[in-house]
């Protein structure tokens, strides 16, 4: 480890590149291929490809005498930004990046576009630096998903299949090495050897680590320039418009990748079709493609869960008309006089809740026990099969070893870390941040998380008090209709208020988590994102689930009994409504989950359009072009592609999309016993979500820089934790909140019928409850003196036993599924080993090893049994080929940098 004392010298060495192409790359032709005539993403010479665009806006207003301090400060800031940009661009030029400036003049401002392109030498240097993977051999084996195979075997027509043109080819790949260039597939064409997304990655790597000022102040990289508003935008270009060509029918093979994605993916008409994942990966990179692969996989698996949940709900509807306790309540009339629900409330008849009690049967019936077990096993099986799917995609997209060996330090970390340390895996000298300092910062961030979680719990208590106080106010109003619905009004408005508080606190905390995670200085982008996600999810878990957890497990548990009620802050503890806690929990879930989904979908549909309209209005009021002609606001048909893309919105990443889906996964698993319709609502939402997200990426967002990823990251660990928590939650819900076990216990002790069950669940108030010695009933297994009856302890033992048995059975079956379903399919393991072998042969130092003949895929790597050839009778060893080298028998020298053991 050593200090980075000579920062300026280190940075210069890091990015200094020659702009002259090397003419000794194998047997390649050194001439650049001509870009197609229809491609507008080129410099003015019509040949040089545009890999990245920088944009900034400058005011044309002249500073006058007597100007205000605000105007003077604004001009001083503008001058400072201009100096930063000039220094930044000069360093990019020193790094070998080709540049071309374009300007658009408006009435009050000037918009400058800097077009950037990486020449061949820069691409080769950084491709090796950031471990880009390049092709060795094409894979001709077709790719199928599980549903295609199943439908093909059963001879059922596949309505989800579609023939998407320009299918990206699949290759065996390995890491790029400049001195082995001739061994890579397509190395004879410099223009097409590196994919467009790889060129974007190289440019972004250079932009992110190039300084423009003092390193001690962190004046490094394009992200800092964007945050300081010195640069308005930095983006790669889309491949033309997304609209289909007008007029005559167009050959599908002539469509651009963006047009293909819009036609076969983003349109609402494609809602029932498979997503073209390989096309998404080719255009947006592995990270975005993995998100849509996971979203589509999750949505497909929701279908059986939604069907079973709907059947359980229909079973509840049937119970509404046949349930014996429901008939008892509805026909009881004045038989059961219930105690007042508050100090100023009046007595009421149990028969008045007939409708509410029947509605509760929709969510609280015997079918929910089966459905809870089903959903717990569904969640385990879903995650196991996703691991297999993820492994297949990671190998197909060349990311199966990304995190372990290929991922480089974050560019921002590279530029600002104070120390360097040799990487024990690659042997390269890399920037380093002391673990102790990071631990101290992480500890500080954890304390901030605890404070924010405490704030959430304070709001939960406030909403509880709001419901109680609102009920009291309604009872004092003496309005008969409001008094009858007081509990439901308080509960529903409390749920809506809770949703608003959740959305408000979420925005505040996400910003805070970004600041804390950036301050902690994590080495890789994966680690940075994992820590940011973990912070936000802990907060959001408490934020979204605290109120449902309170209703499910605490509300109505500490109420007391008539004459001895328990109080909180001088107010009687909140009890469950007349229909029980489970129907209130179902109401809370529907309000939070469905309400949040509706709000998010409205935002995702309307807000991008409003933002895009506002962006265009800002950019195109009245435009004065370079030829002096004035054009009205709005864009012309022949606008340059960099101007068209500048009007689009910035892609803000996938965090919000993942968070929305993972929270939804929690709602449909943790509390599924209370709401069997939750998977159905989730399925409908996700069908809409896929198309909304696709339209945003294709039509409304600027093209993001392609990022590589091995899997969905820490989100998978969070999903597994939610699955374990869901098993325990549903066990306690069925045992302590549902009426399933009390009904089962009563049926067992009463010859299998439920006659008299309602009376069994009600206690009788003590004789001294009021001055008139009027007796009333209340929910509870107590005698007239307020003591628990023996049945209460029998039920308590049954409930605890059910929790233990339920949890052990589900976890055992889940482990069995985990054991039976390997994370990586056998055929993928074989392909990985073969790819390692081919990479070893391609990168071998000895020329003879590089000439090993590789079997073509069409000849299969067959696994069929074949007879071995008869051994030759001669025992003499075969003669060695003349060009085959002798074996290496010399001892391998010790690493000079390694200390002896």
Secondary structure in CASP SS format (residue, H / E / C, confidence):
PFRMAT SS
TARGET T0000
AUTHOR 0000-0000-0000
METHOD secondary structure of the structure
MODEL  1
X C 1.00
X E 1.00
X E 1.00
X C 1.00
X C 1.00
X C 1.00
X H 1.00
X H 1.00
X H 1.00
X H 1.00
X H 1.00
X H 1.00
X H 1.00
X H 1.00
X H 1.00
X C 1.00
X C 1.00
X C 1.00
X C 1.00
X C 1.00
X C 1.00
X C 1.00
X C 1.00
X C 1.00
X C 1.00
X C 1.00
X C 1.00
X C 1.00
X C 1.00
X C 1.00
X C 1.00
X C 1.00
X C 1.00
X C 1.00
X C 1.00
X C 1.00
X C 1.00
X C 1.00
X C 1.00
X C 1.00
X C 1.00
X E 1.00
X C 1.00
X C 1.00
X C 1.00
X C 1.00
X C 1.00
X C 1.00
X E 1.00
X C 1.00
X C 1.00
X E 1.00
X E 1.00
X E 1.00
X E 1.00
X E 1.00
X E 1.00
X E 1.00
X E 1.00
X C 1.00
X C 1.00
X C 1.00
X C 1.00
X C 1.00
X C 1.00
X C 1.00
X C 1.00
X C 1.00
X H 1.00
X H 1.00
X H 1.00
X H 1.00
X H 1.00
X H 1.00
X H 1.00
X H 1.00
X H 1.00
X H 1.00
X H 1.00
X H 1.00
X H 1.00
X H 1.00
X H 1.00
X H 1.00
X H 1.00
X H 1.00
X H 1.00
X H 1.00
X H 1.00
X H 1.00
X H 1.00
X H 1.00
X H 1.00
X H 1.00
X C 1.00
X C 1.00
X E 1.00
X E 1.00
X E 1.00
X E 1.00
X E 1.00
X E 1.00
X E 1.00
X E 1.00
X E 1.00
X E 1.00
X C 1.00
X C 1.00
X E 1.00
X E 1.00
X E 1.00
X E 1.00
X E 1.00
X E 1.00
X E 1.00
X E 1.00
X E 1.00
X E 1.00
X C 1.00
X H 1.00
X H 1.00
X H 1.00
X H 1.00
X H 1.00
X H 1.00
X H 1.00
X H 1.00
X H 1.00
X H 1.00
X C 1.00
X C 1.00
X C 1.00
X E 1.00
X E 1.00
X E 1.00
X E 1.00
X E 1.00
X E 1.00
X E 1.00
X C 1.00
X C 1.00
X C 1.00
X C 1.00
X C 1.00
X C 1.00
X H 1.00
X H 1.00
X H 1.00
X H 1.00
X H 1.00
X H 1.00
X H 1.00
X H 1.00
X C 1.00
X C 1.00
X C 1.00
X C 1.00
X C 1.00
X C 1.00
X C 1.00
X C 1.00
X C 1.00
X C 1.00
X C 1.00
X C 1.00
X C 1.00
X C 1.00
X C 1.00
X C 1.00
X E 1.00
X E 1.00
X E 1.00
X E 1.00
X E 1.00
X E 1.00
X C 1.00
X C 1.00
X H 1.00
X H 1.00
X H 1.00
X H 1.00
X H 1.00
X H 1.00
X C 1.00
X C 1.00
X C 1.00
X C 1.00
X C 1.00
X C 1.00
X H 1.00
X H 1.00
X H 1.00
X H 1.00
X C 1.00
X C 1.00
X H 1.00
X H 1.00
X H 1.00
X H 1.00
X H 1.00
X H 1.00
X H 1.00
X H 1.00
X H 1.00
X H 1.00
X H 1.00
X H 1.00
X H 1.00
X H 1.00
X C 1.00
X E 1.00
X C 1.00
X C 1.00
X C 1.00
X H 1.00
X H 1.00
X H 1.00
X C 1.00
X C 1.00
X E 1.00
X H 1.00
X H 1.00
X H 1.00
X H 1.00
X H 1.00
X H 1.00
X H 1.00
X C 1.00
X C 1.00
X C 1.00
X C 1.00
X C 1.00
X E 1.00
X E 1.00
X E 1.00
X E 1.00
X C 1.00
X C 1.00
X C 1.00
X C 1.00
X C 1.00
X C 1.00
X C 1.00
X C 1.00
X C 1.00
X C 1.00
X C 1.00
X C 1.00
X C 1.00
X C 1.00
X C 1.00
X H 1.00
X H 1.00
X H 1.00
X C 1.00
X C 1.00
X H 1.00
X H 1.00
X H 1.00
X H 1.00
X H 1.00
X H 1.00
X H 1.00
X H 1.00
X H 1.00
X H 1.00
X C 1.00
X H 1.00
X H 1.00
X H 1.00
X C 1.00
X C 1.00
X C 1.00
X C 1.00
X C 1.00
X C 1.00
X H 1.00
X H 1.00
X H 1.00
X H 1.00
X H 1.00
X H 1.00
X H 1.00
X H 1.00
X C 1.00
X H 1.00
X H 1.00
X H 1.00
X H 1.00
X H 1.00
X H 1.00
X H 1.00
X H 1.00
X H 1.00
X H 1.00
X H 1.00
X H 1.00
X H 1.00
X H 1.00
X H 1.00
X H 1.00
X H 1.00
X H 1.00
X H 1.00
X H 1.00
X H 1.00
X H 1.00
X H 1.00
X H 1.00
X H 1.00
X H 1.00
X H 1.00
X H 1.00
X H 1.00
X H 1.00
X H 1.00
X H 1.00
X H 1.00
X H 1.00
X H 1.00
X H 1.00
X H 1.00
X C 1.00
X H 1.00
X H 1.00
X H 1.00
X H 1.00
X H 1.00
X H 1.00
X H 1.00
X H 1.00
X C 1.00
X C 1.00
X C 1.00
X C 1.00
X C 1.00
X E 1.00
X E 1.00
X C 1.00
X C 1.00
X C 1.00
X C 1.00
X C 1.00
X C 1.00
X C 1.00
X C 1.00
X C 1.00
X E 1.00
X E 1.00
X H 1.00
X H 1.00
X H 1.00
X H 1.00
X H 1.00
X H 1.00
X H 1.00
X H 1.00
X H 1.00
X H 1.00
X H 1.00
X C 1.00
X C 1.00
X C 1.00
X C 1.00
X C 1.00
X H 1.00
X H 1.00
X H 1.00
X H 1.00
X H 1.00
X H 1.00
X H 1.00
X H 1.00
X H 1.00
X H 1.00
X H 1.00
X H 1.00
X H 1.00
X H 1.00
X H 1.00
X H 1.00
X H 1.00
X H 1.00
X H 1.00
X H 1.00
X H 1.00
X H 1.00
X H 1.00
X H 1.00
X H 1.00
X H 1.00
X H 1.00
X H 1.00
X H 1.00
X H 1.00
X H 1.00
X C 1.00
X C 1.00
X C 1.00
X C 1.00
X C 1.00
X H 1.00
X H 1.00
X H 1.00
X H 1.00
X H 1.00
X C 1.00
X C 1.00
X E 1.00
X C 1.00
X H 1.00
X H 1.00
X H 1.00
X H 1.00
X H 1.00
X H 1.00
X C 1.00
X C 1.00
X E 1.00
X E 1.00
X E 1.00
X E 1.00
X C 1.00
X C 1.00
X C 1.00
X C 1.00
X C 1.00
X C 1.00
X E 1.00
X E 1.00
X E 1.00
X E 1.00
X C 1.00
X C 1.00
X H 1.00
X H 1.00
X H 1.00
X H 1.00
X H 1.00
X H 1.00
X H 1.00
X H 1.00
X H 1.00
X H 1.00
X H 1.00
X H 1.00
X H 1.00
X H 1.00
X H 1.00
X H 1.00
X H 1.00
X H 1.00
X H 1.00
X H 1.00
X H 1.00
X H 1.00
X H 1.00
X H 1.00
X H 1.00
X H 1.00
X H 1.00
X H 1.00
X H 1.00
X H 1.00
X H 1.00
X H 1.00
X H 1.00
X H 1.00
X H 1.00
X H 1.00
X H 1.00
X H 1.00
X H 1.00
X H 1.00
X H 1.00
X H 1.00
X C 1.00
X C 1.00
X C 1.00
X H 1.00
X H 1.00
X H 1.00
X H 1.00
X H 1.00
X C 1.00
X H 1.00
X H 1.00
X H 1.00
X H 1.00
X H 1.00
X H 1.00
X H 1.00
X H 1.00
X H 1.00
X H 1.00
X H 1.00
X H 1.00
X H 1.00
X H 1.00
X H 1.00
X H 1.00
X H 1.00
X H 1.00
X H 1.00
X H 1.00
X H 1.00
X H 1.00
X H 1.00
X H 1.00
X H 1.00
X H 1.00
X H 1.00
X H 1.00
X H 1.00
X H 1.00
X H 1.00
X H 1.00
X H 1.00
X H 1.00
X C 1.00
X C 1.00
X C 1.00
X C 1.00
X E 1.00
X H 1.00
X H 1.00
X H 1.00
X H 1.00
X H 1.00
X H 1.00
X H 1.00
X H 1.00
X H 1.00
X H 1.00
X H 1.00
X H 1.00
X H 1.00
X H 1.00
X H 1.00
X H 1.00
X H 1.00
X H 1.00
X H 1.00
X H 1.00
X H 1.00
X H 1.00
X H 1.00
X H 1.00
X H 1.00
X H 1.00
X H 1.00
X H 1.00
X H 1.00
X C 1.00
X C 1.00
X C 1.00
X C 1.00
X C 1.00
X C 1.00
X E 1.00
X E 1.00
X C 1.00
X C 1.00
X E 1.00
X E 1.00
X C 1.00
X E 1.00
X E 1.00
X C 1.00
X C 1.00
X E 1.00
X E 1.00
X C 1.00
X C 1.00
X C 1.00
X C 1.00
X C 1.00
X C 1.00
X C 1.00
X C 1.00
X H 1.00
X H 1.00
X H 1.00
X H 1.00
X H 1.00
X H 1.00
X H 1.00
X H 1.00
X H 1.00
X H 1.00
X H 1.00
X H 1.00
X H 1.00
X H 1.00
X H 1.00
X H 1.00
X H 1.00
X H 1.00
X H 1.00
X H 1.00
X H 1.00
X H 1.00
X H 1.00
X H 1.00
X H 1.00
X H 1.00
X H 1.00
X H 1.00
X H 1.00
X H 1.00
X H 1.00
X H 1.00
X H 1.00
X H 1.00
X H 1.00
X H 1.00
X H 1.00
X H 1.00
X H 1.00
X C 1.00
X C 1.00
X E 1.00
X E 1.00
X E 1.00
X C 1.00
X C 1.00
X C 1.00
X C 1.00
X C 1.00
X E 1.00
X E 1.00
X E 1.00
X C 1.00
X C 1.00
X C 1.00
X C 1.00
X C 1.00
X C 1.00
X C 1.00
X C 1.00
X H 1.00
X H 1.00
X H 1.00
X H 1.00
X H 1.00
X H 1.00
X C 1.00
X C 1.00
X E 1.00
X C 1.00
X C 1.00
X C 1.00
X C 1.00
X C 1.00
X H 1.00
X H 1.00
X H 1.00
X H 1.00
X H 1.00
X H 1.00
X H 1.00
X H 1.00
X H 1.00
X H 1.00
X H 1.00
X H 1.00
X H 1.00
X H 1.00
X H 1.00
X H 1.00
X C 1.00
X H 1.00
X H 1.00
X H 1.00
X C 1.00
X C 1.00
X C 1.00
X H 1.00
X H 1.00
X H 1.00
X H 1.00
X H 1.00
X H 1.00
X H 1.00
X H 1.00
X H 1.00
X H 1.00
X H 1.00
X H 1.00
X H 1.00
X H 1.00
X H 1.00
X H 1.00
X H 1.00
X H 1.00
X H 1.00
X H 1.00
X H 1.00
X H 1.00
X H 1.00
X E 1.00
X C 1.00
X E 1.00
X C 1.00
X C 1.00
X C 1.00
X C 1.00
X C 1.00
X C 1.00
X C 1.00
X C 1.00
X C 1.00
X C 1.00
X H 1.00
X H 1.00
X H 1.00
X H 1.00
X H 1.00
X H 1.00
X H 1.00
X H 1.00
X H 1.00
X H 1.00
X H 1.00
X H 1.00
X H 1.00
X H 1.00
X H 1.00
X H 1.00
X H 1.00
X H 1.00
X H 1.00
X H 1.00
X H 1.00
X H 1.00
X H 1.00
X H 1.00
X C 1.00
X C 1.00
X H 1.00
X H 1.00
X H 1.00
X H 1.00
X H 1.00
X H 1.00
X H 1.00
X H 1.00
X H 1.00
X H 1.00
X C 1.00
X C 1.00
X C 1.00
X C 1.00
X C 1.00
X C 1.00
X C 1.00
X H 1.00
X H 1.00
X H 1.00
X H 1.00
X H 1.00
X E 1.00
X E 1.00
X E 1.00
X C 1.00
X C 1.00
X C 1.00
X C 1.00
X C 1.00
X C 1.00
X C 1.00
X C 1.00
X C 1.00
X C 1.00
X C 1.00
X C 1.00
X E 1.00
X E 1.00
X E 1.00
X C 1.00
X C 1.00
X E 1.00
X C 1.00
X C 1.00
X C 1.00
X C 1.00
X C 1.00
X E 1.00
X C 1.00
X H 1.00
X H 1.00
X H 1.00
X H 1.00
X H 1.00
X H 1.00
X H 1.00
X H 1.00
X H 1.00
X H 1.00
X H 1.00
X H 1.00
X H 1.00
X H 1.00
X H 1.00
X H 1.00
X H 1.00
X H 1.00
X H 1.00
X H 1.00
X H 1.00
X H 1.00
X H 1.00
X H 1.00
X H 1.00
X H 1.00
X H 1.00
X H 1.00
X H 1.00
X H 1.00
X H 1.00
X C 1.00
X C 1.00
X C 1.00
X C 1.00
X C 1.00
X H 1.00
X H 1.00
X H 1.00
X H 1.00
X H 1.00
X H 1.00
X H 1.00
X H 1.00
X H 1.00
X H 1.00
X H 1.00
X H 1.00
X H 1.00
X H 1.00
X H 1.00
X H 1.00
X H 1.00
X C 1.00
X C 1.00
X C 1.00
X C 1.00
X H 1.00
X H 1.00
X H 1.00
X H 1.00
X C 1.00
X C 1.00
X C 1.00
X C 1.00
X C 1.00
X C 1.00
X H 1.00
X H 1.00
X H 1.00
X C 1.00
X C 1.00
X C 1.00
X C 1.00
X C 1.00
X C 1.00
X C 1.00
X C 1.00
X C 1.00
X C 1.00
X C 1.00
X C 1.00
X C 1.00
X C 1.00
X C 1.00
X C 1.00
X C 1.00
X C 1.00
X C 1.00
X C 1.00
X C 1.00
X C 1.00
X C 1.00
X C 1.00
X C 1.00
X C 1.00
X C 1.00
X C 1.00
X C 1.00
X C 1.00
X C 1.00
X C 1.00
X C 1.00
X C 1.00
X C 1.00
X C 1.00
X C 1.00
X C 1.00
X C 1.00
X C 1.00
X C 1.00
X C 1.00
END
